[in-house]
Structure formats: structure tokens, C-alpha cells
């Protein structure tokens, strides 16, 4: 049974959250924003386009934060994506399909 951690926005198949250790999990509801994936900035832009093109609402958060990103360089920054539970399975399938393919370059 899928449960939702309101602290981490994570869907889990367990009785406690693997990230924060909370046991205060509950069943997700359609408008709960759920963690989808974390991507490097170059891939984050592609994922934003993919979600927008498919009408899936989402929010992002920078993984490092502005201070740390400025210190180590913006190229190291990553974005975390969150989508409403009602759109999670579609978004996950799109994300996995898009990023699973091997890229082939013609010579």
C-alpha cells in the first residue's frame, strides 16, 4: 500500500519514511505534491518542457540552495520536481520513458 510522507513529500511502500524516519504517514490525496525526481539543471529544463507539454502541473526546488550553488558553481545545481499525486503515475511514466533511452548520434 502506497503511503505519503507529508514531511518529505515522498511516496513510500513502508510504515516509515526512509528519508526522515517519520511514522506519521498517511494515504495520499489527489492534490498532495509528491517528489518525482531530482535532475541536473541541463536535464531539468527538458523535464520542465516534457511536463508542460503534457499538461502536468509541477513545482521545483533547487537541491543545493542559492548560497551553496553560488559557492561551488551553478553547474553543480540540481532541481527537485514535485507533482500532484493525481498526476504522479503519468509524470513518472513520462520521466522514466524520456530518460531511459540511450542517446545515439549519427556520424
N, C-alpha and C positions, 0 to 999 in steps of 0.2 A: 504494500500500500504506500502510495506516494504521500509524503508529509512535507510541510513547508516550515522553514525556519524564518520567522519574522526579523530576527537579528541580522542574518546574513543574506536574506532573500534567496535562499538555496532550497531546491527540491531534493529531498533525501529519501532513501529506502531503508531507514533505520529509525530507532527510537530516540536517537540523539544526533545533534548536528556534528558532522566531522570537523567543522571549522571552529566553531565557538564552544562546542560541548554542551550547548543548551538542550534540555529535555522538554522545553516548552514549545513543542512542535504542534502544528495543527494541520488539518486538511486545507489545501489551497482553495481559494475562491477565485473567480474569473478575473478580478481586477488586481490581484496580488502581482506586483512586479517581481519576476524571478530572474536570477542570474542565468544568463545564456552562455557567455563565453568571454574570454579576455584575449585581445589581439594586439599585435604591434600596430603602430599608427598607420603604416602603409596599407595593411590589410583591413584596418578599422574603417577606412574610407570606402573600401569595396563592400564591406559588410553593411555599412550605412546605406549605400546605394541599393543593395540587394533587398534589404528590409523595406526601404521606402518604395521601391518598385513593386513590392508585393503587398503594400498597404498594411504593414505590420508596425504598430506603434512601438517605440523603444526609447530608453534613456541611456545615457552613457556616463561613466565616471572615469576620470583619469586614475590609473592604478597607483602611480607614484606621488601625485600631488605636484603643485606648481614649484614649490621650493626645491624638492629633490630633483625634479626634471630639469630645472634651470642649472643645478649644480653638476649633474652628470651628463646633461645634454638631452635635448628633446628627442633625439633618435632612439633613445632607450625607453621612452614613454610607451605605455600600453593603455588601451581603453577597455573597460569592462562594460558589457552590454547587458541590459535588463529588459525583459519584455513581459507584458501581462500574461498571466497563466493561461488565459483563453487563447492566446496566440503562440504559446510556448512550443507545442509539438510541431506546428508548421514552421516556426522560426528555426527550431533545432534541425529539422529535416533539411531546410534550405541551406543552413550554415554548414552542416556536415557534407551535403552534396557538393556545394561550391568549393569547399576547402579540401575535399578528399581526393580530387583529381590530380594526377601527375601533369605537370605542365610540359608540353612538348613544343620545341621551337623548330621551325623549318629552317633548313640550311640554304 
